[in-house]
Amino acid sequence: MSRFEPPYPEGLPIGPGWLPTPERRAVLFPYDGSEVALAPFGSAQMAAQALEFALRAAPAVEALSSHLRRAVLHEVRSELAARRGEFERLLVLETGKPLVDCRTEVERSLVTLEVAAEEAGRLHGETVPLDLSAQGEGLLGFWIRKPIGVVIGITGFNYPLLLASHKLAPAVAAGCPVVVKPAPQTPLATLWLVHLFRLALGRAGAPAEAVQLVTGDLEVGRSLTTDRRIGAVSFTGSARVGHQIARDAAPTKVILELGSNSALVVCADADLERAADAVIRGGYYASGQACISVQRVLVVESVRDRFLDLLCALLPRVVVGDPRQESTRVSALIDEPAAERVGAWVQEAVSCGARLLAGGEVSGAVVAPTALADVPAGIPLWDEEVFGPVVCIRVVADEGEALEEVNRSRYGLHASVFTSSLATAVAALGRLRVGGVVINEVPGFRADNMPYGGVKDSGIGREGPRFAVEELTVTRMAIIRPGWPEAAR
């Protein structure tokens, strides 16, 4: 495997230039453990430096015109599009995700940048009729939106380019300086994206300090998120870490996009072939390392046998292998400990009475596509987020019981329902306590211009450029008395 030669300077993009780091650490190809590149590894001191630069740059970044912010985002999109093949190959190497999923990630990042560029021109307010009460007579009222301040963006390892795009692009559109911290395992694509941002900012005459990046350990993240001078923290990752960040950052605003164990309901009137295909597509893409992949499948009893037959017939078609190959659909997880954890959860489920339909084998960092039936509640494989290529199936008496079971989870990101009944679809929309209800499609569907986020332990706030820009701005009310009434002179 050829090594990745970074097309950006050495060190970390902090301040107006790139600062050398005290050490570099190897980024490994999860599939075979080979070294992809040596990446700069920062420190809490470097995080503090980046924060100081961002705070000093905030007035200048806020003053950037909307047409300039829009132009920067369009330029970054164009530069990324020109290098999409290189980014796709890099993502395969540092994440171990199949090539097909990395292509999707780059395409969605391009959409995110494009949509965010247009949001830069949509920051506006409204007039307010202050004379609704007598004391407001003669007053002019309106509100505008202002940047919230410095944004700290922390991303997970599974979609490093896309997640960084959802932190960086809305912050720039809103007029906020942003410091991003990628996952230690996958910093390379994010470093390259930040480099493209800083080049575009420089060509526009804007400060490079508007976009910075710091790598490092938990102390780096803590240093960034606990400083009272920042405006907001936007975090994507596990519920455990997100909840800790929220506690440590309080009272600073936090936007949390956390985990889930997304459910797919198969109703008695469902198109069973499409439902089975959706479980395959939705359960094993990105090797199951997606927060809205199919994990729990609830099948109405009357169609159980037919559905399981269809599903088991499709499972052998899920190709396992080298993520660089066009046909591969499941490959290595991020590292061997992740695969060992998934394997242990599967074995625990079997020991508790679950029936293994397929898979279960672990080889290095690769977990075979796995499906289990009759998985009981009260164990991690059903209650928690597996983050691997595992689908759990349970039988329910009817659609009502299925919706109740979906809601019993502590998570609530996306859920999907397969049905031919409009009444059932509307009932699901009304009853499911999740951030998104998907009818007759995988719960993993996400358009990057829609509001995306969860409820309960799946997070707070919404992503998608329009909604993220709203999260990263605050209303400022203007109350003006144009002149004193003649009687008061």
Residue pairs with C-beta under 8 A, 6 or more apart in sequence:
1 29
1 32
1 34
1 36
1 93
3 35
3 36
3 37
4 27
4 36
4 37
4 90
4 93
4 94
4 188
5 37
6 37
6 188
6 191
6 192
7 192
7 195
8 18
8 191
8 192
8 195
9 17
9 18
9 195
10 18
10 20
10 40
11 18
11 19
11 20
11 21
11 40
12 18
12 19
12 21
12 40
12 42
12 46
12 50
12 212
12 213
12 214
12 215
13 191
13 194
13 195
13 198
13 208
13 211
13 212
13 213
14 46
14 49
14 50
14 53
14 212
14 213
14 214
15 49
15 50
15 53
15 208
15 209
15 212
16 53
16 207
16 208
16 209
17 208
19 46
19 49
20 40
21 40
21 41
21 42
21 43
21 46
21 215
22 41
22 43
23 41
24 38
24 39
24 40
24 41
25 38
25 39
25 41
25 184
26 35
26 36
26 37
26 38
26 39
27 35
27 36
27 37
27 38
27 39
27 93
27 94
27 185
27 186
27 187
27 188
28 34
28 35
28 36
28 185
28 335
29 35
29 36
29 93
29 94
29 96
30 95
30 96
30 331
30 332
30 333
30 334
30 335
30 365
31 96
31 322
31 323
31 331
31 332
31 365
31 366
33 364
36 93
36 94
36 188
37 188
39 187
39 188
39 191
39 215
40 187
40 191
40 215
41 184
41 215
41 216
42 214
42 215
42 216
42 220
43 216
43 219
43 220
44 216
44 219
44 220
44 222
44 223
46 214
46 216
46 220
47 179
47 181
47 214
47 216
47 220
47 223
47 224
48 223
50 179
50 212
50 213
50 214
50 224
51 150
51 179
51 223
51 224
51 227
51 229
51 230
53 209
53 212
54 150
54 177
54 178
54 179
54 209
54 210
54 212
55 150
55 177
55 229
56 209
57 177
57 207
57 209
57 210
58 147
58 149
58 150
58 176
58 177
60 206
60 207
60 210
61 147
61 175
61 176
61 177
61 206
61 207
61 209
61 210
62 146
62 147
62 175
62 176
63 175
64 175
64 206
64 210
66 120
66 121
66 123
67 120
67 121
68 204
68 205
68 206
69 117
69 120
69 172
69 173
69 175
70 117
70 118
70 120
70 121
70 173
71 204
72 172
72 197
72 200
72 201
72 204
72 206
73 113
73 114
73 116
73 117
73 120
73 169
73 172
73 173
73 200
74 113
74 114
74 117
75 200
75 203
75 204
76 113
76 169
76 193
76 196
76 197
76 200
77 110
77 113
77 114
77 117
79 196
79 199
79 200
80 87
80 106
80 109
80 110
80 113
80 193
80 196
81 110
84 106
84 107
84 110
87 102
87 106
87 161
87 189
87 192
88 99
88 102
88 103
88 105
88 106
89 102
89 324
90 188
90 189
90 192
91 97
91 102
91 105
91 106
91 160
91 161
91 189
92 98
92 99
92 102
92 323
92 324
94 160
94 185
94 186
94 187
94 188
94 189
95 102
95 157
95 158
95 159
95 160
95 186
95 334
96 287
96 323
96 331
96 332
96 333
96 334
96 365
97 105
97 158
97 286
97 287
97 289
97 323
97 331
98 286
98 287
98 323
98 325
98 328
98 329
98 330
98 331
99 323
99 324
99 325
99 326
99 328
100 326
100 328
100 329
101 285
101 286
102 323
105 159
105 161
105 162
106 161
108 162
108 165
108 446
108 448
109 161
109 162
109 165
109 193
111 448
111 449
112 162
112 165
112 166
112 169
112 448
112 465
113 165
113 169
115 448
115 449
115 464
115 465
115 466
116 169
116 170
116 172
116 173
116 465
116 469
117 169
117 173
118 465
119 170
119 173
119 465
119 466
119 469
120 172
120 173
122 466
122 469
123 145
123 173
123 174
123 175
123 469
123 473
124 144
124 145
125 142
125 143
125 144
125 145
125 475
126 142
126 143
127 140
127 141
127 142
128 141
128 142
128 143
128 477
129 136
129 141
130 136
130 139
130 140
130 141
130 479
131 137
131 138
131 139
138 481
138 482
138 485
139 479
139 480
139 481
140 478
140 479
140 480
140 481
140 482
141 477
141 478
141 479
141 480
142 477
142 478
143 475
143 476
143 477
143 478
144 475
144 476
144 478
145 470
145 473
145 474
145 475
145 476
146 175
146 473
146 474
146 475
146 476
147 174
147 175
147 176
147 231
147 472
147 473
147 474
148 174
148 176
148 231
148 232
148 253
148 471
148 472
148 473
148 474
149 176
149 229
149 230
149 231
149 232
150 176
150 177
150 178
150 179
150 229
150 230
150 231
151 167
151 171
151 176
151 177
151 178
151 179
151 230
151 231
151 232
151 233
151 234
151 472
152 178
152 179
152 180
152 181
152 224
152 225
152 230
152 232
152 233
152 234
153 164
153 167
153 168
153 171
153 178
153 179
153 180
153 181
153 234
153 235
154 167
154 180
154 181
154 221
154 224
154 225
154 233
154 234
154 235
154 236
154 237
154 245
155 163
155 164
155 167
155 180
155 181
155 182
155 183
155 190
155 236
155 237
156 163
156 183
156 236
156 237
156 238
157 183
157 185
157 186
157 334
158 286
158 289
158 290
158 291
158 334
158 387
159 286
159 290
160 182
160 183
160 186
160 187
160 188
160 189
160 190
161 189
161 190
161 193
162 448
163 236
164 180
164 182
164 189
164 190
164 193
164 194
165 193
166 234
166 236
166 448
166 463
166 464
166 465
166 468
167 178
167 180
167 234
167 236
168 178
168 180
168 193
168 194
168 197
168 211
169 465
170 463
170 465
170 468
170 469
170 471
170 472
171 177
171 178
171 472
172 178
172 197
172 210
172 211
173 465
173 469
174 468
174 469
174 472
174 473
175 473
176 231
176 232
176 472
177 209
177 210
177 211
177 212
178 210
178 211
178 212
179 212
179 213
179 214
179 224
180 190
180 194
180 211
180 212
180 213
180 214
181 213
181 214
181 215
181 216
181 220
181 221
181 224
182 190
182 191
182 213
182 215
183 237
184 215
184 216
184 217
185 334
185 335
186 334
187 213
187 215
190 213
191 213
194 211
194 212
194 213
197 210
197 211
198 208
198 211
201 207
201 208
201 210
201 211
202 208
214 220
214 224
221 245
222 248
224 230
224 233
225 233
225 235
225 245
225 248
225 249
225 252
226 248
226 249
228 252
230 252
231 252
231 253
231 472
232 252
232 253
232 254
232 255
232 471
232 472
233 245
233 249
233 252
233 253
233 254
233 255
234 254
234 255
234 257
234 461
234 463
234 468
234 471
234 472
235 241
235 242
235 245
235 254
235 255
235 256
235 257
236 257
236 258
237 258
237 259
238 258
238 259
238 385
239 258
239 259
239 385
239 411
239 457
239 458
239 459
242 254
242 256
242 258
242 459
243 457
245 254
245 256
246 254
246 256
246 460
253 471
254 460
254 461
255 453
255 459
255 460
255 461
255 462
255 463
255 468
255 471
256 459
256 460
256 461
257 291
257 452
257 453
257 454
257 459
257 461
257 463
258 291
258 411
258 413
258 454
258 457
258 458
258 459
259 291
259 385
259 387
259 411
259 413
259 457
259 458
260 291
260 292
260 295
260 385
260 409
260 411
260 412
260 413
260 414
260 454
260 458
261 295
261 296
261 382
261 383
261 384
261 385
261 386
261 409
261 411
262 291
262 292
262 293
262 294
262 295
262 296
262 411
262 413
262 414
262 415
262 416
262 443
262 444
263 294
263 295
263 296
263 297
263 298
263 405
263 406
263 409
263 415
263 416
263 443
264 275
264 278
264 279
264 282
264 294
264 296
264 297
264 298
264 415
264 416
264 417
264 418
264 442
264 443
265 298
265 399
265 402
265 403
265 406
265 415
265 416
265 417
265 418
265 419
265 428
266 272
266 275
266 297
266 298
266 299
266 300
266 303
266 307
266 418
267 300
267 399
267 402
267 417
267 418
267 419
267 420
267 421
267 424
268 300
268 302
268 303
268 398
268 399
269 419
269 420
269 421
269 424
270 303
270 418
270 419
270 420
271 418
271 420
271 440
272 303
272 306
272 307
272 310
273 310
274 418
274 440
275 307
275 418
276 307
276 310
276 311
276 313
276 314
277 314
278 294
278 416
278 418
278 441
278 442
279 294
279 297
279 311
279 391
280 311
280 314
280 315
280 317
280 318
281 442
282 293
282 294
282 416
282 442
282 443
282 444
283 293
283 294
283 295
283 369
283 371
283 389
283 390
283 391
284 293
284 318
284 329
284 330
284 369
284 389
284 391
285 293
285 329
285 444
286 293
287 330
287 331
287 332
287 333
287 367
287 388
287 389
288 330
288 333
288 367
288 386
288 387
288 388
288 389
288 390
289 333
289 334
289 387
289 388
290 444
291 385
291 387
291 413
291 458
292 413
292 414
292 443
292 444
292 446
293 443
293 444
294 391
294 416
294 442
294 443
294 444
295 385
295 386
295 390
295 391
295 392
296 382
296 392
296 394
296 405
296 406
296 409
297 391
297 392
297 393
297 394
298 394
298 395
298 396
298 402
298 405
298 406
299 307
299 308
299 393
299 394
299 395
299 396
300 395
300 396
300 397
300 398
300 399
300 402
301 395
301 396
301 397
301 398
304 395
308 357
308 373
308 393
311 357
311 371
311 393
312 357
312 358
312 371
315 357
315 358
315 359
315 369
315 371
318 329
318 330
318 369
318 389
319 325
319 327
319 328
319 329
319 330
320 328
320 329
320 330
320 331
320 366
320 368
320 369
321 327
321 328
321 331
322 328
322 331
323 331
323 332
330 366
330 367
330 368
330 369
330 389
331 366
332 339
332 364
332 365
332 366
333 339
333 342
333 365
333 366
333 367
333 387
333 388
334 365
335 365
336 364
336 365
338 365
338 387
338 388
339 362
339 364
339 365
339 366
339 367
339 388
340 362
342 362
342 367
342 386
342 387
342 388
342 390
343 360
343 361
343 362
343 367
345 379
345 380
345 381
345 386
345 390
346 356
346 359
346 360
346 370
346 372
346 381
346 390
347 360
348 379
348 380
348 381
349 372
349 375
349 376
349 379
349 381
349 382
349 392
350 356
350 360
350 372
352 376
352 379
353 374
353 376
354 372
354 373
354 374
354 375
354 376
354 381
354 392
355 372
355 373
355 374
356 370
356 371
356 372
357 371
357 372
357 373
357 393
358 368
358 369
358 370
358 371
359 367
359 368
359 369
359 370
359 371
359 389
359 390
360 368
360 370
361 367
361 368
362 368
367 388
367 389
367 390
368 389
369 389
370 388
370 389
370 390
370 391
371 390
371 391
371 392
371 393
372 381
372 390
372 391
372 392
372 393
373 393
373 394
374 393
374 394
374 395
375 381
375 382
375 392
375 393
375 394
376 382
377 383
377 408
380 386
381 390
381 392
382 392
382 394
383 409
383 410
385 411
394 405
396 402
396 405
399 417
399 419
399 424
399 427
402 417
403 427
403 428
403 431
403 432
406 415
406 432
406 434
407 431
407 432
407 433
409 456
410 456
410 457
411 454
411 456
411 457
411 458
412 433
412 434
412 435
412 454
412 455
412 456
412 457
412 458
413 434
413 435
413 436
413 443
413 453
413 454
413 458
413 459
414 434
414 435
414 436
414 437
414 438
414 443
414 444
414 445
414 446
414 454
415 428
415 432
415 434
415 436
415 437
415 438
415 443
416 437
416 438
416 439
416 440
416 441
416 442
416 443
416 445
417 424
417 425
417 428
417 432
417 437
417 438
417 439
417 440
418 439
418 440
419 425
419 428
419 439
419 440
425 439
428 437
428 439
429 437
429 439
433 455
433 456
434 454
434 455
434 458
435 451
435 452
435 453
435 454
435 455
435 458
435 459
435 462
436 443
436 446
436 452
438 445
446 452
448 464
448 465
449 464
449 465
449 466
450 464
451 462
451 463
451 464
451 466
451 467
452 462
452 463
452 464
452 467
453 459
453 460
453 461
453 462
453 463
453 467
461 471
462 468
462 471
